[in-house]
Amino acid sequence: MKLFGEIIKEKREEKGLFLRQVSALMELDQAIISKLERQERKASREQVLKFAEIYDLNPDDLIISWRSDKVAYELMNEENAEQILKVAETKVKYLKKK
């Protein structure tokens, strides 16, 4: 299972693109793209969707990877992380019904 940054770096390399090329397409500084790939900076939803477009990726899959990274980083040091996720899943279902 790959992190969001790993996915976008791998896809950039597969397409033979340099950071400067992606930077121009994304209208972002090269350093920001590099930090996103190294998980040192968090992408916005709009940036995630732009990466999906540039790299011909399924936007839903990339959003899921990006969001799940956020949750994983938030919970990685919690002793009861798995239990928290189960309760959160139940709460999401409840909130969607409201």
GUROVEX-887081 format. One record per residue (C-alpha): residue number from 0; residue in one letter; x, y, z. Coordinates in steps of 0.001 Angstrom, whole numbers, always signed. Layout:
<pts>
{pt NUM; 'A'; {X; Y; Z}};
...
</pts>
This chain:
<pts>
{pt 0; 'M'; {+0; +0; +0}};
{pt 1; 'K'; {+1488; +3285; -1103}};
{pt 2; 'L'; {+1178; +6745; +369}};
{pt 3; 'F'; {-158; +9615; -1739}};
{pt 4; 'G'; {+3320; +11108; -2182}};
{pt 5; 'E'; {+4738; +7785; -3315}};
{pt 6; 'I'; {+1968; +7411; -5880}};
{pt 7; 'I'; {+2459; +10826; -7445}};
{pt 8; 'K'; {+6243; +10456; -7532}};
{pt 9; 'E'; {+5989; +7015; -9113}};
{pt 10; 'K'; {+3531; +8254; -11748}};
{pt 11; 'R'; {+5678; +11285; -12542}};
{pt 12; 'E'; {+8695; +9050; -13052}};
{pt 13; 'E'; {+6689; +6542; -15132}};
{pt 14; 'K'; {+5639; +9365; -17434}};
{pt 15; 'G'; {+9239; +10574; -17655}};
{pt 16; 'L'; {+8351; +14020; -16333}};
{pt 17; 'F'; {+10718; +16281; -14449}};
{pt 18; 'L'; {+9632; +18215; -11367}};
{pt 19; 'R'; {+9854; +21445; -13351}};
{pt 20; 'Q'; {+7411; +20096; -15942}};
{pt 21; 'V'; {+4883; +19045; -13318}};
{pt 22; 'S'; {+5463; +22331; -11554}};
{pt 23; 'A'; {+4455; +24226; -14702}};
{pt 24; 'L'; {+1371; +22049; -15253}};
{pt 25; 'M'; {+306; +22392; -11618}};
{pt 26; 'E'; {+1243; +26081; -11436}};
{pt 27; 'L'; {+3162; +25340; -8243}};
{pt 28; 'D'; {+6783; +25799; -7255}};
{pt 29; 'Q'; {+9040; +22771; -7834}};
{pt 30; 'A'; {+9910; +22696; -4139}};
{pt 31; 'I'; {+6248; +22264; -3251}};
{pt 32; 'I'; {+5844; +19338; -5663}};
{pt 33; 'S'; {+8971; +17765; -4175}};
{pt 34; 'K'; {+7638; +18198; -632}};
{pt 35; 'L'; {+4287; +16673; -1638}};
{pt 36; 'E'; {+6093; +13652; -3053}};
{pt 37; 'R'; {+8123; +13270; +160}};
{pt 38; 'Q'; {+5032; +13663; +2373}};
{pt 39; 'E'; {+6545; +16807; +3920}};
{pt 40; 'R'; {+3588; +18904; +2834}};
{pt 41; 'K'; {-101; +18100; +2464}};
{pt 42; 'A'; {-1863; +18629; -840}};
{pt 43; 'S'; {-5189; +20389; -1186}};
{pt 44; 'R'; {-8166; +18619; -2713}};
{pt 45; 'E'; {-7780; +20725; -5861}};
{pt 46; 'Q'; {-4138; +19722; -6150}};
{pt 47; 'V'; {-5018; +16046; -5752}};
{pt 48; 'L'; {-7550; +16318; -8570}};
{pt 49; 'K'; {-5016; +18127; -10769}};
{pt 50; 'F'; {-2455; +15360; -10170}};
{pt 51; 'A'; {-5091; +12797; -11153}};
{pt 52; 'E'; {-5718; +14722; -14372}};
{pt 53; 'I'; {-2025; +15143; -15250}};
{pt 54; 'Y'; {-1130; +11519; -14491}};
{pt 55; 'D'; {-4304; +9967; -15940}};
{pt 56; 'L'; {-5278; +8481; -12572}};
{pt 57; 'N'; {-8738; +7711; -11270}};
{pt 58; 'P'; {-9604; +10813; -9207}};
{pt 59; 'D'; {-11603; +8793; -6673}};
{pt 60; 'D'; {-8688; +6427; -6052}};
{pt 61; 'L'; {-6283; +9310; -5563}};
{pt 62; 'I'; {-8685; +11143; -3223}};
{pt 63; 'I'; {-9059; +7947; -1181}};
{pt 64; 'S'; {-5281; +7598; -913}};
{pt 65; 'W'; {-4884; +11266; +61}};
{pt 66; 'R'; {-7665; +11222; +2678}};
{pt 67; 'S'; {-6611; +7883; +4137}};
{pt 68; 'D'; {-3064; +9253; +4569}};
{pt 69; 'K'; {-4501; +12110; +6615}};
{pt 70; 'V'; {-6405; +9689; +8844}};
{pt 71; 'A'; {-3452; +7312; +9169}};
{pt 72; 'Y'; {-1045; +10091; +10190}};
{pt 73; 'E'; {-3580; +11417; +12686}};
{pt 74; 'L'; {-4014; +8004; +14331}};
{pt 75; 'M'; {-641; +6321; +13898}};
{pt 76; 'N'; {+463; +6986; +17483}};
{pt 77; 'E'; {-2854; +6113; +19080}};
{pt 78; 'E'; {-2939; +2843; +20963}};
{pt 79; 'N'; {-6539; +2168; +19954}};
{pt 80; 'A'; {-6280; +3309; +16325}};
{pt 81; 'E'; {-8180; +347; +14866}};
{pt 82; 'Q'; {-11009; +718; +17366}};
{pt 83; 'I'; {-11199; +4456; +16699}};
{pt 84; 'L'; {-11518; +3736; +12972}};
{pt 85; 'K'; {-14342; +1268; +13555}};
{pt 86; 'V'; {-16275; +3745; +15674}};
{pt 87; 'A'; {-15612; +6521; +13157}};
{pt 88; 'E'; {-16972; +4311; +10359}};
{pt 89; 'T'; {-20171; +3824; +12326}};
{pt 90; 'K'; {-20419; +7562; +12971}};
{pt 91; 'V'; {-19926; +8385; +9280}};
{pt 92; 'K'; {-22808; +6056; +8395}};
{pt 93; 'Y'; {-24959; +7672; +11068}};
{pt 94; 'L'; {-24136; +11202; +9907}};
{pt 95; 'K'; {-24881; +10360; +6276}};
{pt 96; 'K'; {-28383; +9247; +7274}};
{pt 97; 'K'; {-29101; +12614; +8932}};
</pts>
